[in-house]
Amino acid sequence: MCPCFQALFLAWLDGEWRTECDSAEEPASYTKVSCLRMTLFDGIYPFYPQPRKPFVFDVDTILVIIVFLVIAFSFLLILPGIRGRARLYWLFRVIASLYIGGVIVAVHFTSDWERAQGTAITTYKSFSPAKVHAEIGLHVGLAGLNVTLVGSPVEQLNETINYNEHFSWWFGANYDNDFDEGLEHGLPSPILYVAEKFTGDSPCGLHHLYRMAGHYASATLWVAFCAWLVSNMLFSMPVPVYGGYMTLVTGSFLIFALLSFSTGRSASCVIQFGPTSLQLAYGASFWLTLATGLLCFLIGAVVITLHYTCPDLLKAFFDLCEDEEEEEGMLGEVYINPHYARTKAAPSPANLRLTIMDS
């Protein structure tokens, strides 16, 4: 059947079922809600907008984690082929390196560099006196912010109160346009109230500060990612000390990213819901980046210290001893031609002198 006729048939069938439900005499145990659900596809109308689905996780962050886990698994596949203590050294190097790289990339897409959360009884919609008991959350990231509203309980006023709205100030995005669209769609009042504090026209002045802080922090993190790549290349060469230096550079740029983001806290704005106030505090991504930067400093300092105090231990950790022994062994092997040796050992013939006599 042609898709167009099939769609028309399904729409007609859906309308017929609903018409029969409306015209039927309802018994005592029969409700109009169950009658309206007597449609195809288990109550889901295929030609009408689907109901909202709550936010579960950030797809970009999950993709980054999956990519780095696949890379780690591919590197760990060769562990059985490494003998002795070098297997543990290889495992530590791979896990530590991929952890640092994964954190640098993943924190770009997270929304918990700063967060605030509180429970309040507040109005739900504009021009309505109805109030709900809900938990309000504010999550600030490098690319924008997320405002969450979760009812307690979730089902209130015959609605499912479970919102997670994202407002972006990233390159190519317009925060004010996102806010205007939220107004047009009729988002709940608490979400619009919090989002309005970060608009460009707000007297709080948070939009410009957080937007520039996020841009500079992101740029600094990408520089740290490039330094991490260079350090990995240097660690794979017989110059591990320079890899240690580049690891220190990686940690330094991670700290610079934290300092850049912290400039957004120079302005303060009160977000009040009755007696409840939302106070922004550093979130998991901020502390994870700080811990990764300190780990880079620790790794770099240990590598440089071992280079000057215990170079043999450092070479053993990076599997450089066996390579040097093989090179020395190859240089120590000399091939001697036995025929050439016998010829050289034979006595040289006596010198013959030619004398020409005049007659």
Beta strands, then each sheet from edge to edge (+ up, - down):
strand 1: 114-123
strand 2: 131-140
strand 3: 144-156
strand 4: 159-168
strand 5: 272-273
strand 6: 276-277
strand 7: 281-282
sheet 1: 4+ 3- 2+ 1- 7+
sheet 2: 5+ 6-
end
